[in-house]
Amino acid sequence: GPVSAKAPASFTAYPQARKRGSGGGLADVPFGHKRWTTSIDGPVVLLVTLLCAFTRLYQIGKRSKVTWDESHFGKFGAYYINRTFYSDVHPPLAKMLIGLSELLAGHNGTFRFKEDYPEYVNYVFMRCFTAMFGIALAPLAYVACLQLGMRRQACALASLFVVLDNALCVMSRFILLDEPLLCFTALSLCGVAGFQNSRHQPFSTRWWRWLILTGAGLGCVVSSKWVGLFAIALVGLYTVEDLLRMYAARVPMHRLGRHFSARATCLIAVPLVIYALCFRMHFAILSRSGPGDATMPPAFQARLRGSRLRNQPFDVMFGSTLNIRSMSPGSGLLHSHSHNYPDGSQQQQITCYGHKDKNNDWVIIKPVGQEYNYTTEPLAPIRNGDTVRLLHRSTGAILHSHSKFNAPVTTSDLEVTCYGKRKWKDKNNDWRIEIVREDSAKADGQLHAITTQFRLRHKATGCLLSSAAVKLPAWGFRQTEVTCARGGSDTATPVLWVVERHINSRVPSMDMRPMIKSSFVRDFVRLNIEMARSNNALVPDRDKYNHLESDPWTWPFLIYPMRMLGSWKKNDIKYYEIGNPLLWWSATFVCFLYPLQLIYYYVQNQRRIPNAWAPGEELYFWNAGKLLWFGWALHYFPFFLMGRVTYIHHYLPALYFSLLLLAFEIDHCSRRLLGTRLQRAVFLFWASAVAAVFYWFSPFTFGYVGEATDLKHRQWLSTWNIYKDSNAL
């Protein structure tokens, strides 16, 4: 029937369904509904937090050398202290937090995080700062499980699982991004669990508090690593299901609209604002030229202090030396070198190269037949429609294309080479300047440094000089292919170029900043594109063994733990990223068990088979279990679709969900199958067994000094390289 325009006085967003025996369905009663009780939950949370702090901080400064990825992320933190722009594959929030830890530790930014820590670097404080995020996982696990409706002993067990997993512990003890990522992931789960627990009080203060907390957690997690997108997917799926349930319950449309608007604001707008603000801070802090300049457009580089692009001649003249950059992300600067194509014309190669190099220098000259003295005659500006030649300064050859040969990789385009000499009358060396866009206020039809986007059209064939970020094979040094495109859009970024650097002693230099229009959105989008491109470039070399890498299928079974340092000698302090096997294997088992249980209970329900469900217990099993199981699945299975290199620590966010699911299943099964005394015995057994296994493997968690063979009895699987790496050649 039609939806009522006005809700009845007894209306709730989640009307109670009929109980079993009255036509089927699930009673939406808050089974196991829990609220925080300070007198009960406070001491438990304090205890697990202190225990977690001990495991994370115990002998945290034992190894005084830069360990594993501290060499990367510690260096990135130092860039923030020096305010030096850099490039990386991850968003900036977690790295800015590392920079904050270095600032608080008194680091002056001079140490480059190689080899031993000097005395003036308080690396222990930096590690402790990062460990705080790992310590927070335990109380967040307890609160999340409490909000999901689990019994308090199960909540304590879940937090204890987080405390006593060796992999989570060892990753908390170094200056890495993984612990902030895990902390914000746990915060997001805690928020959505609390929001679900408040669903019977829509638009209350408590409801809004949990919803905003969820959005803030999502914003922080995706601003730390893009793996946070999986947490967003989890909350997104939950939200869609939530809204569909209300729609199916015939919630009035105006009220459904309020629910949708609230969720869109808190779960979409809030994360986007946090993500953008992190990049805004990133750009504001990193105001000096640094190693990441080349990833950004020239207009951005020219605004950085110390950039060589900041002061240069503005109007480009014939006879000027230019560095010409493709506007296509990931391409680089127009480049040539004294190596020829192995096939086709076998003439000198033309590529795009992303780094500063003398082979990026081109002299822009007039065509043969237009006599001009570049040193004595009046300066001749380059205008829209002018015919030019580009002389490669290092080799003396001319930028060239022809219709005889296709490009080596993008075979639909023509080959571009460097061929001929300055005075050769070869029409295939002539190119026409076509100005497409002028970003400065000086739109006079002339070619300007940095602000003018233009095309180079080959006069003989009509094709456009193009670079679409396609990589050449090894014979091209994996540099970017440059072609002459015969089709496609005339305004697409691959065919657009800009003069990045302009050198001409006859033209006075000027400060470029007043001529450049600043755009945060443009810089924000460009940097994210570059991050994605760099991420996709991290592909494994299947022909070469790397003890750090592992495939996703091996992670849940703990087949290939990881040595966290390259040297594994007697006197080395050894750290081994190995999880608690009892936890990992048990958690993997319940992750495969849960969907089978859902199928079994569904069939049981459809066939009206009597069972011992308490009122609302079935819905509780779905509402609580779905967040944990889908959290695990969404943080795990997408790695099978990725082409990039993968490591076992990529499994840790999925592991966090699986550990909580393990506690949930222990609670569920013991509640249904055992009496009260046996239930307590089960919880005590799991706590004791997990603690024993954690202790057994703790030498590699807290750092082991001595022969690795002394611990060979801890090698439970033949694939573990505790003392011998059978895969190494």
Secondary structure, 3 states (H helix, E strand, C coil): CCCCCCCCCCCCCCCCCCCCCCCCCCCCCCCCCCCCCHHHHHHHHHHHHHHHHHHHHCCCCCCCECCCCHHHHHHHHHHHHHCECCCCCCCCHHHHHHHHHHHHCCCCCCCCCCCECCCCCCHHHHHHHHHHHHHCHHHHHHHHHHHHCCCHHHHHHHHHHHHCCHHHHHHCCCCCCHHHHHHHHHHHHHHHHHHHHCCCCCCCHHHHHHHHHHHHHHHHHHCCCCCHHHHHHHHHHHHHHHHHHHHHCCCCHHHHHHHHHHHHHHHHHHHHHHHHHHHHHHHHHCCECCCCHHHCCHHHHCCCECCCCCEECCECECCCEEEEEECCCCCCEEEEEEEECCCCCCCEEEEEECCCCHHHCEEEECCCCCCCCCCCCCCCECECCCEEEEEECCCCCEEEEEEEEECCCCCCCEEEEEECCCCCCCHHHCEEEEEEEECCCCCCCECECCCEEEEEEECCCCCEEECCCCECCHHHCCCEECEEECCCCCCCHHHCEEEEEEECCCCCCEECHHHCCCCHHHHHHHHHHHHHHHHHCCCCCCCCCCCCECCHHHCCCCCCCEECCCCCCCCCEECEECCCHHHHHHHHHHHHHHHHHHHHHHHHHHCCCCCCCCCCHHHHHHHHHHHHHHHHHHHHHHHHHCCCCCEHHHHHHHHHHHHHHHHHHHHHHHHHHCCHHHHHHHHHHHHHHHHHHHHHHHHHHHCEECCHHHHHHHCCCCCCCCCCCCCCC
